Each structure stands twice: as structure tokens, then as C-alpha cells.
């Protein structure tokens, strides 16, 4: 949805709500399962892998934002077909 679309703010609020729900679910359910099933060594390895991935991805995403590449149609999430 382009920012000048009247539904843009509504879509942004829905996205925010979905993101908050996702984060709460991860923190309250999924991470608890990991803590119960993995020992400290395994958790540390997972954390390192996660951080390494984001350290590699971050420069690319910052370049895309700076260049305005994130607004290209192929970089957008496809609209649902309802």
C-alpha cells in the first residue's frame, strides 16, 4: 500500500499488532521451549548463529534503505488474494 493510500495507516496498525503478537508468542512460548530443551552451550551456539546472520544481513538492508530500493515492487510483500 503506498503511503498516500487512505488505508495505509490502518495497514500499518495491523502490521504493528501482528508483529507485537509474534514477539510475545516467541518470548513466552517458543523461547521457553528452547530453554527447556537446550543446554547453555547449545543456546550460546544458537545465539551466535543468529547474531552472525543479522550482522551479515544488516549492511545490505541499510544500503537498500539508503538507496530507496525497498520501495521497488519486487521488494514488497505481495497482497493477499481475498
C-alpha positions as CSV (number, residue, x, y, z in Angstrom):
1,X,0.0,0.0,0.0
2,X,1.5,3.3,-0.9
3,X,1.8,5.8,1.9
4,X,-0.7,8.2,0.3
5,X,-3.4,5.5,0.2
6,X,-6.2,6.2,2.8
7,X,-5.8,2.6,4.1
8,X,-2.0,2.9,4.7
9,X,-2.3,3.8,8.4
10,X,-4.8,1.0,9.0
11,X,-2.5,-1.5,7.4
12,X,0.4,-0.1,9.5
13,X,-1.6,-0.6,12.7
14,X,-2.5,-4.2,11.7
15,X,1.2,-4.9,10.9
16,X,2.2,-3.5,14.3
17,X,-0.4,-5.7,16.1
18,X,0.8,-8.8,14.2
19,X,4.4,-8.0,15.0
20,X,3.8,-7.5,18.7
21,X,1.8,-10.7,18.8
22,X,4.6,-12.6,17.1
23,X,7.2,-11.2,19.5
24,X,5.1,-12.1,22.6
25,X,4.5,-15.6,21.3
26,X,8.2,-16.1,20.7
27,X,9.2,-14.8,24.1
28,X,6.5,-16.5,26.1
29,X,6.2,-19.8,24.3
30,X,9.0,-20.7,21.8
31,X,11.9,-19.3,23.7
32,X,10.7,-21.1,26.8
33,X,10.7,-24.4,24.9
34,X,14.2,-23.8,23.7
35,X,15.3,-23.1,27.3
36,X,13.8,-26.3,28.5
37,X,15.2,-28.5,25.6
38,X,18.7,-26.9,25.1
39,X,21.6,-26.6,27.4
40,X,23.7,-23.4,27.8
41,X,26.2,-24.5,25.2
42,X,23.5,-25.1,22.6
43,X,21.8,-21.8,23.4
44,X,25.0,-19.9,23.1
45,X,25.7,-21.5,19.7
46,X,22.2,-20.6,18.5
47,X,22.6,-17.0,19.8
48,X,25.9,-16.7,17.9
49,X,24.5,-18.1,14.7
50,X,21.5,-15.7,15.0
51,X,23.8,-12.6,15.6
52,X,26.2,-13.6,12.8
53,X,23.3,-13.8,10.4
54,X,22.0,-10.4,11.3
55,X,25.4,-8.8,11.2
56,X,25.8,-10.1,7.6
57,X,22.2,-9.0,6.6
58,X,22.3,-5.6,8.3
59,X,24.7,-3.8,5.9
60,X,22.7,-5.0,2.9
61,X,19.4,-3.8,4.3
62,X,20.9,-0.4,5.3
63,X,22.2,0.1,1.7
64,X,18.7,-0.8,0.4
65,X,17.0,1.7,2.6
66,X,19.6,4.4,1.8
67,X,19.2,3.8,-2.0
68,X,15.4,3.6,-1.7
69,X,15.5,0.1,-3.0
70,X,12.9,-1.2,-0.5
71,X,10.1,0.6,-2.4
72,X,10.5,-1.4,-5.6
73,X,7.5,-3.6,-6.3
74,X,9.6,-6.8,-6.2
75,X,10.7,-5.9,-2.6
76,X,7.2,-5.5,-1.3
77,X,5.1,-8.2,0.4
78,X,2.5,-9.4,-2.1
79,X,-1.1,-8.5,-1.3
80,X,-3.3,-11.4,-0.2
81,X,-5.8,-12.7,-2.7
82,X,-9.1,-12.4,-0.9
